[in-house]
Amino acid sequence: MNNLKIIGIDGIDGTGKTSLIGKLVSDNECFVLTTRRNPSSPYVNEMYRVIHTFKQDFTALSLFVEDLFFRYEQLTSDKIALADRTFISAMVFYKSISELSRISDDNLYERINEGLLKYPSQLSIFLLASVERARERISKSGRPFAPVEEVPFLTSCDRHFREFNIAGDFLAVETDDLDENEVYEKVHKKIIESGLDHLR
């Protein structure tokens, strides 16, 4: 890992993660954008092919976790990486699937914990929103709702994000009543306070 610094941005869909990352990247050349849909990943195509199973079993989540490992391993040292979802999201997804489908997988649970330990974020940002507001934003974006964006699953994930016990530098931002610029200002201020805007 050397001097690689990770700023992790997590939250349910519709909280503004992608918009926030876009603003941070455009304003800070030192940031390296990572995306969930890395075309070089050997896991992405299969993950999206079985995404409809997300709430029923751990097939899609297992692929998501392996994709996380793949893209984190591609990151170079001496950089600050903005991570669009981290292993925190993977753990929240795991807990929500377990809760709704009453299933478990000890090996996957341990694999997620391995990722949390191996790739900790120097700064964790949680974007929080009510499920109603999040779904409203998704609807306005013009895309159809995915299975992982149905109310029961989002509700469970939202609760687990709010209950997540995170160590280290952390900021939670309630986005219901904030526009994109206001969210950006809060997060950017925290990044500066954390000393993560100067590493070149």
C-alpha positions in Angstrom: 0.0 0.0 0.0 2.9 2.4 0.6 1.6 5.9 0.7 -1.8 5.2 -0.9 -4.5 7.1 0.9 -8.2 6.1 0.4 -11.1 8.4 0.9 -14.1 6.1 1.0 -17.6 7.3 0.0 -20.4 5.0 1.0 -24.2 5.2 1.3 -27.4 3.8 -0.3 -28.1 4.5 -4.0 -29.6 8.0 -4.5 -27.5 9.8 -1.9 -25.3 11.6 -4.4 -22.1 9.6 -4.2 -21.4 9.9 -8.0 -22.1 13.6 -8.2 -19.9 14.3 -5.2 -17.0 12.3 -6.6 -17.3 14.1 -9.9 -17.0 17.5 -8.2 -14.0 16.3 -6.1 -12.2 14.9 -9.1 -12.7 18.0 -11.2 -11.3 20.3 -8.4 -8.4 18.2 -7.2 -5.9 16.7 -9.6 -4.3 14.6 -6.9 -7.4 12.4 -6.6 -7.7 9.2 -8.5 -11.2 8.2 -9.3 -12.1 4.5 -8.9 -15.4 3.2 -10.3 -17.5 0.2 -9.7 -17.7 -0.6 -13.3 -14.0 -1.1 -14.2 -14.0 -2.5 -17.8 -10.8 -4.4 -17.1 -12.2 -6.3 -14.1 -12.9 -10.0 -14.7 -15.9 -9.8 -12.4 -18.0 -6.9 -13.6 -19.8 -8.5 -16.5 -20.9 -11.5 -14.6 -21.8 -9.4 -11.6 -24.2 -7.3 -13.6 -25.6 -10.3 -15.3 -26.7 -11.8 -12.0 -27.5 -8.5 -10.2 -31.2 -9.4 -10.1 -30.3 -12.1 -7.6 -28.8 -9.6 -5.2 -31.4 -9.9 -2.5 -31.9 -13.7 -2.8 -28.4 -15.1 -2.4 -24.8 -14.0 -2.2 -23.8 -14.7 -5.9 -23.8 -11.1 -7.0 -22.3 -9.8 -3.7 -19.5 -12.3 -3.9 -18.6 -11.0 -7.3 -18.9 -7.4 -6.0 -16.4 -8.2 -3.2 -13.9 -9.8 -5.6 -14.3 -6.7 -7.9 -13.5 -4.5 -4.9 -10.3 -6.4 -4.2 -9.4 -6.3 -7.9 -9.8 -2.5 -8.3 -8.1 -1.7 -5.0 -5.1 -3.8 -6.0 -4.8 -1.7 -9.2 -4.4 1.6 -7.2 -0.9 3.0 -7.2 1.0 4.3 -4.2 1.7 8.0 -3.4 -1.9 8.9 -4.5 -5.2 9.8 -2.9 -7.9 7.5 -4.2 -11.6 8.4 -4.1 -13.4 5.1 -3.7 -16.9 4.9 -4.9 -18.0 2.3 -2.3 -15.7 0.4 0.0 -15.8 -2.8 1.9 -18.1 -1.0 4.3 -20.8 -1.1 1.6 -20.0 -4.8 1.1 -20.6 -5.5 4.8 -23.8 -3.5 4.8 -25.1 -5.4 1.8 -24.1 -8.7 3.5 -26.1 -7.8 6.6 -29.1 -6.6 4.7 -29.2 -9.7 2.5 -28.9 -11.9 5.6 -31.6 -10.0 7.3 -34.1 -10.1 4.4 -33.4 -13.6 3.1 -32.3 -15.3 6.4 -29.1 -16.8 4.9 -25.4 -16.6 5.8 -22.0 -17.4 4.4 -19.1 -17.5 6.8 -16.5 -17.5 4.0 -17.9 -14.4 2.4 -18.3 -12.7 5.7 -14.6 -13.4 6.5 -13.6 -12.2 3.0 -15.3 -8.9 3.5 -13.6 -8.5 6.9 -10.3 -9.2 5.2 -11.0 -6.3 2.8 -11.9 -4.0 5.7 -8.6 -4.7 7.4 -6.4 -4.7 4.3 -7.8 -1.6 2.7 -9.0 0.8 5.4 -10.0 4.3 4.4 -8.0 7.2 5.9 -11.3 9.1 5.7 -14.7 7.6 5.5 -17.6 9.6 4.2 -21.1 8.3 4.6 -23.8 10.1 2.6 -27.1 9.5 4.3 -30.7 10.1 3.0 -34.2 8.9 3.7 -35.2 6.1 1.5 -38.0 8.2 0.0 -35.6 11.0 -0.9 -33.1 8.6 -2.3 -35.7 6.9 -4.6 -36.9 10.3 -5.7 -33.4 11.1 -6.9 -33.0 7.8 -8.6 -36.4 8.4 -10.4 -35.3 11.9 -11.5 -32.1 10.5 -13.0 -34.3 8.7 -15.6 -33.1 5.2 -14.9 -35.3 2.3 -13.7 -35.1 1.0 -10.2 -32.7 -1.9 -9.8 -33.6 -4.8 -7.4 -31.2 -3.4 -4.8 -33.1 -0.1 -4.8 -36.4 -1.5 -3.7 -37.8 -0.1 -0.5 -37.2 -3.1 1.9 -33.6 -3.5 0.8 -32.8 0.2 0.8 -34.4 0.5 4.2 -32.3 -2.3 5.7 -29.1 -0.9 4.1 -29.9 2.7 5.4 -30.3 1.4 8.9 -27.0 -0.6 8.8 -25.1 2.4 7.4 -26.4 4.5 10.3 -25.5 1.9 12.8 -22.0 1.0 11.3 -19.3 1.4 13.9 -16.4 2.9 12.0 -12.9 3.5 13.5 -10.8 6.4 12.3 -11.6 9.7 10.6 -15.2 9.8 9.7 -17.9 12.2 8.4 -21.6 11.5 8.0 -23.6 13.9 5.9 -27.4 13.9 5.8 -28.2 14.9 2.2 -32.0 15.1 2.3 -32.1 18.9 2.5 -28.8 19.7 0.9 -28.0 20.4 -2.8 -24.9 19.0 -4.5 -22.8 22.1 -3.8 -23.7 22.1 -0.1 -22.7 18.4 0.2 -19.5 19.1 -1.6 -18.6 22.0 0.7 -19.1 19.9 3.8 -17.0 17.0 2.5 -14.3 19.2 1.0 -13.9 21.0 4.3 -13.4 17.7 6.1 -10.9 16.5 3.5 -8.8 19.6 4.0 -9.1 19.2 7.8 -7.9 15.6 7.5 -4.8 16.7 5.5 -5.8 14.6 2.5 -5.7 17.4 -0.2 -2.0 17.9 -0.3 -0.5 14.5 -1.2 0.9 14.7 -4.7 
